[in-house]
Amino acid sequence: MDKSKRPFLKKKKKKRSFRRPLSPIKPGDRIDPKNISLISRFISQQGKILSRRVTRLTLKQQRFITLAIKHARILALLPFLNNEKKLKRTKRTARTTGLRTRERTKPTARPTGLRTINK
């Protein structure tokens, strides 16, 4: 029988070439806690270590980067947390909820010490 008369056979798919994306770490780069320019590429703006999917590192490279970041934090070359706020807010902002408008203010401080119970 001809192949054209066999409707149950599927056509062969073309083979795709699989190519891994290049690693962001060059062969000459040393993964070292003192190499801040390299390490800072693998930290988010909040100071968190980025995952392998985001950074496209191999498992071995990710382990070395993680250790280097942790050592750099201990040596105070990198902060543990990055608390800098990128957007500065004004002191008061008007909020609309339906027809009413209210202003947001800072909460008042509670007095410290023991409370007396009124009977």
N, C-alpha and C positions, 0 to 999 in steps of 0.2 A: 504494500500500500504506500501511496505517496504521503509525504508529511503534511501536505496541504489538506488531505482528507481525514486527518486525525484531530478532531476539535478538542479532545480531552487533554492533549499535550500542551503545556504552556511553553511560550517562547523563552529562550534563554536570555537572561539579563546580562548586560555588559558588566564586566568586572570594574570596580572602582579602585583607584589607587589610594591606599591609606597612607597619609603623611601626617606625622605628629607635628604640632606647631612648635616652633623653636622656643627653647627655654629663655626666659628673661635674664638668666645668669650666664654670662660669657665664660668660656673655659678658663680665662686668666684671672677671673674675679675670685677673691678669697672671701669665704663666709667667716667673718670675724666680728666679735662684738664691737670692736673699735671702728669698723667700716660702716659708719652711720649712713653714708650716701646709698649704699647697697641695701642696708636693712630697712631704711625708711620707705623704700618702695613697696614693702610687703606689710605695711601697717596702715590701717584705715585712719580717717580723720579723727575718729574717736579714740584712737590709740590701741585698737584691737588688732590681733594678728589675722591677716586675711587667709581664707581657705585655699586649698590646692586648686580647686576649680576656677577660682578667680585669678590666681597668680600663675597658673599653668606650670607649676613646679613638679618635679618627680617626688616620690615619697622620701627618698634619701635627702634631697635638697630641702624639702619642707621641714624635716626633722632638724637639720643643721640650722636653718633660718630661725626656727622656733627657739632652739637653744641659744643662739646668738642674741636674739631679741631679749630673752629672759636674763641673760648675763649682762647685757647692756643696761637693762632696767636696774639690776642690782648695783652696777657700777655707777649709776646715776647719769648715764649718757643719754638715756631715753626716759621720758616720764611714764609712770604706770598708767595714768589716766590723762587724757587731754580734755580739760574742762573749758577750754576757750569757746565762748559762744560766738558763732559767726554773725548772727543777726542780733543787733541790739534793739531792744524794745523801748518804747517811750514809757514814762512813769505811769500815765493814765491812758487807757484806751476805752473808747465808747463801744459798748456792745448792744446790739439791738436784739430783743427777743419779742417777736410779734409786734405789737403796737407800742410796747414800753421800751424806754431806753434807760440803761443804767450804766454807771461808771464803775470801773474796777478799781479798787484801792487795796493797799497792802493790809493784811490782817493785823489787828491790834495785838500787842504782846500781853500775855497773861501774867498776872503777878506770881512771883515765886514764893515758896514757903508753904506752911501748913494752912489749910483752909479751916475756918471755924464753921461749925454746924449750928444753924439757928433752929431753936426749938419753939 
